């Protein structure tokens, strides 16, 4: 960092990332004396970047409130990280809005130097994916940001929500946390309409507005565990009960909590799950490659037997 211009830009970056650092600390990080630091701050002011300095030796430096920074400058690593993060977020459902990823990528490409832009575009044009893109609807950015801010400040929100049937309801919610799971965003917390802990999909939230009321700290509440539990209990046509001849630790390693609820039983591990189709459940059980006993329903036992017959016929060909 020997060139003065490099140090001036480094000062700008520090002021963005750590506003309020003292002159002593800034000078140490830039490897200059405090007199030179003041000259660099003045240089930023000449370039239209207003820097405010606190009084005294230990006064902090910061950019004036409301100042909008010029286009960012990225290293190759930073540019690749940002672009790949946007692409991955859009593919996995982590992104918000229907067109936010495309517009953000377009803006970043416009401000990158031509050489770096071409190198980054080469990655996005040639990278392949082994998993399918998530077709889930994206939540609105305003919804996500409002709920995140309310959860952090423990402020109640007024939620207008559209169910899977298309019915709209209005309720007040104490948002305990946001969770991204399996390509979708969820918020979980105390639903004041039902006086119960509920989970809501963000892409079905019509509007969310913070209220003045605050809610108490939920304590050791685990939003991730709650969302996974609520999704695993969604009603399906069949309830499955199977005894697995395996340790509980190994069963949990092979079966994620979104697939089944596992508990220790006298002769193994009791697996309780729900399924819309029994043939798929039979295939999953066969794929575990371990002994099991179907406790319910009887139709699943028939599906397992039929699958075994098909596999024997395939092997005999």
RAMOLIN-V79362 format. One record per pair of residues at least 24 apart in sequence whose C-alpha atoms are under 10 Angstrom apart, sorted by the first residue. I is the first residue (numbers start at 0). J is the second residue. D is the distance in whole Angstrom. If there is no record, write none. Layout:
i = {I I}
j = {J J}
d = {D D}
This chain:
i = {0 0 1 1 3 3 4 4 5 6 6 6 6 7 7 7 7 7 7 7 8 8 8 9 10 10 10 10 10 11 11 11 11 11 11 11 11 12 12 13 13 14 14 14 14 14 15 15 15 16 17 17 18 18 18 18 18 19 19 19 19 19 19 19 19 19 20 20 20 20 20 20 20 21 21 21 21 21 21 21 21 21 22 22 22 22 22 22 22 22 23 23 23 23 24 24 25 25 70 70 70 70 70 71 71 71 72 72 72 72 73 73 73 73 73 74 74 75 75 75 75 75 76 78 78 78 78 78 78 78 79 79 79 79 79 79 79 80 81 81 82 82 82 82 82 82 83 83 83 83 86 87 87 88 88 89 89 89 89 89 90 90 90 90 90 90 90 90 91 91 91 91 91 91 91 91 91 91 92 92 92 92 92 92 92 92 92 92 92 92 92 93 93 93 93 93 93 93 93 93 93 94 94 94 94 94 94 94 94 95 95 95 95 95 95 95 95 95 95 95 96 96 96 96 96 96 96 97 97 97 97 97 98 99 99 99 132 133 133 133 134 134 135 135 135 135 135 136 136 136 136 136 136 137 137 137 137 137 137 138 138 138 138 138 138 138 138 138 139 139 139 139 139 139 140 141 141 141 142 142 142 142 142 142 142 143 143 143 143 143 143 143 143 144 145 145 145 145 146 146 146 146 146 146 146 146 146 146 146 147 147 147 147 147 148 148 149 149 149 149 149 149 149 149 149 150 150 150 150 150 150 150 150 150 150 151 151 152 152 152 153 153 153 153 153 153 153 154 154 154 154 154 154 154 155 155 155 155 155 155 155 155 155 155 155 156 156 156 156 156 156 156 156 157 157 157 157 157 157 158 158 158 158 158 158 158 158 159 159 159 159 159 159 160 160 160 160 160 160 160 160 160 161 161 161 161 161 161 161 161 162 162 162 162 163 163 165 167 167 167 168 168 168 169 169 169 170 171 171 171 171 172 172 172 172 172 172 173 173 173 173 173 173 174 174 174 174 175 175 175 175 175 175 175 176 176 176 176 176 176 177 177 177 177 178 178 178 178 178 178 179 179 180 180 180 180 180 181 181 185 185 185 186 186 186 187 187 187 187 187 187 188 188 188 188 188 189 189 196 196 197 197 197 198 198 198 198 198 198 199 224 226 227 227 227 227 228 228 228 228 229 230 230 230 231 231 231 231 231 231 231 231 232 232 232 232 232 232 232 233 233 233 234 234 234 234 235 235 235 235 235 236 236 236 236 236 237 237 237 237 237 237 237 237 237 237 238 238 238 238 238 238 238 238 239 239 239 239 239 239 239 239 239 239 239 239 239 240 240 240 240 240 240 240 240 240 240 240 241 241 241 241 241 241 241 241 241 241 241 241 241 241 242 242 242 242 242 242 242 242 242 242 242 242 243 243 243 243 243 243 243 243 243 243 243 244 244 244 244 244 244 245 245 245 245 250 253 254 267 269 270 271 277 277 277 278 278 278 278 279 281 281 281 282 282}
j = {29 30 29 30 35 39 39 42 29 30 31 36 39 36 38 39 40 41 42 43 39 43 72 39 36 39 40 43 60 39 40 43 48 50 61 62 68 71 72 60 61 50 59 60 61 62 61 62 68 61 60 61 59 60 61 62 63 51 52 53 57 58 59 60 61 62 52 53 57 58 59 60 61 52 53 55 56 57 58 59 60 61 52 53 55 56 57 58 59 60 56 57 58 59 57 59 59 60 106 107 109 110 111 107 110 111 107 110 111 112 107 110 111 112 115 111 115 111 115 116 118 119 119 107 108 111 115 116 118 119 115 116 118 119 120 122 123 119 107 119 107 108 119 120 122 123 119 122 123 126 123 128 132 133 182 132 133 134 137 182 128 130 131 132 133 134 135 182 130 131 132 133 134 135 180 181 182 183 132 133 134 135 136 137 138 179 180 181 182 183 184 133 135 137 138 179 180 181 182 183 184 136 137 138 139 140 182 183 184 136 137 138 139 140 141 142 143 184 201 202 136 137 138 139 140 141 202 136 137 138 139 140 137 137 139 140 182 181 182 183 182 183 181 182 183 184 202 182 183 184 201 202 203 182 183 184 201 202 203 183 184 185 200 201 202 203 204 205 201 202 203 204 205 206 201 206 207 208 201 202 204 205 206 207 208 177 184 185 186 201 202 204 207 207 206 207 208 209 172 173 174 175 176 177 186 201 207 208 209 174 175 176 177 186 174 209 173 174 175 176 207 208 209 210 213 174 175 176 177 186 187 188 209 213 214 175 176 213 214 216 209 212 213 214 215 216 217 209 210 211 212 213 214 215 188 189 190 191 208 209 210 211 212 213 214 206 207 208 209 210 211 212 213 191 206 207 208 209 210 190 199 204 205 206 207 208 209 203 204 205 206 207 208 199 200 201 202 203 204 205 206 207 199 200 201 202 203 204 205 206 199 200 203 204 200 203 203 203 204 205 192 204 205 205 206 207 207 207 208 209 210 196 197 207 209 210 214 197 212 213 214 215 217 198 214 217 222 214 216 217 218 220 221 222 220 221 222 223 225 226 201 222 223 226 222 223 224 225 226 227 223 226 223 226 227 230 257 227 257 222 223 226 222 223 226 221 222 223 225 226 229 217 220 222 225 226 214 217 225 229 225 226 229 222 225 226 227 229 230 226 256 257 255 256 257 258 256 257 259 260 257 256 257 258 256 257 258 259 260 271 272 273 257 258 259 260 271 272 273 272 273 274 272 273 274 275 272 273 274 275 276 273 274 275 276 277 272 273 274 275 276 277 295 296 298 299 271 272 273 274 275 277 295 296 270 271 272 273 274 277 280 293 294 295 296 297 299 269 270 271 272 273 292 293 294 295 296 299 268 269 270 271 272 284 291 292 293 294 295 296 299 300 266 267 268 269 270 271 290 291 292 293 294 295 267 268 269 270 284 287 289 290 291 292 293 268 269 289 290 291 292 269 289 290 291 287 287 287 291 294 294 295 301 302 303 302 303 305 306 303 305 306 307 306 307}
d = {8 9 10 9 10 8 9 10 10 9 9 9 8 9 9 6 8 10 8 7 9 9 10 10 9 8 8 9 10 9 9 8 9 9 9 9 10 10 10 10 9 9 10 7 6 6 8 7 9 10 9 8 8 6 5 7 10 9 9 9 10 8 4 5 5 9 10 10 9 8 5 6 8 9 8 10 8 5 6 4 6 9 9 9 9 7 7 7 6 7 8 7 9 9 9 9 9 9 10 9 10 7 9 9 8 9 10 8 8 9 10 9 8 9 9 10 9 10 7 9 9 8 10 8 9 8 8 9 10 7 9 10 9 6 9 8 9 10 9 10 8 9 8 9 9 8 9 8 7 10 8 10 9 10 9 8 8 10 9 10 9 9 8 5 6 8 10 9 9 9 6 5 9 9 10 8 5 9 8 6 7 6 8 7 9 9 9 8 5 6 8 9 10 8 9 7 9 9 7 7 8 10 7 8 9 9 10 10 10 9 5 5 6 5 9 9 8 9 10 9 8 5 6 5 6 9 9 8 6 8 8 10 9 10 10 9 9 9 6 9 8 10 10 7 7 10 9 9 8 10 9 6 9 9 8 8 8 6 9 9 7 10 9 5 4 8 8 9 8 7 10 9 9 9 10 9 8 10 7 9 7 8 7 6 9 8 9 9 9 7 9 10 9 10 10 7 7 7 10 10 7 9 8 8 8 9 7 8 8 8 9 7 7 9 10 9 8 7 9 9 10 9 7 9 9 5 6 6 8 9 10 9 10 10 10 8 8 8 9 10 10 9 6 6 7 7 9 7 6 7 6 4 6 9 10 9 10 10 9 6 5 7 6 6 6 10 6 5 4 5 9 8 9 10 8 6 5 6 7 10 10 7 8 6 5 7 9 9 6 5 5 6 9 8 9 9 9 6 5 5 7 9 10 9 10 9 5 6 7 10 9 9 7 9 10 8 9 9 9 8 10 10 10 10 9 10 10 9 10 10 9 9 9 10 10 10 10 10 10 8 6 9 9 10 9 10 10 9 9 7 10 8 9 7 9 8 6 8 10 10 9 7 8 9 7 6 10 10 7 9 8 9 8 8 8 10 10 10 10 9 10 8 8 10 8 10 6 9 8 7 10 9 9 8 9 10 10 9 9 10 9 9 8 9 8 6 10 7 9 9 9 10 10 7 6 10 7 7 10 9 9 9 7 9 7 5 7 7 8 10 8 8 9 10 9 9 10 8 8 10 8 10 10 7 8 9 9 6 5 5 9 7 6 5 8 9 8 6 5 6 8 8 9 8 10 9 7 6 5 7 9 10 8 7 8 5 5 6 7 9 9 8 8 6 6 10 8 7 6 5 7 9 9 6 5 5 7 10 8 6 5 7 9 9 7 6 5 5 7 9 10 10 8 6 6 5 6 9 9 6 5 6 7 10 6 5 6 7 9 10 8 6 5 7 9 7 9 7 6 6 8 10 8 8 9 9 8 9 9 9 10 10 9 7 9 6 8 9 8 10 9 7 9 7 10}
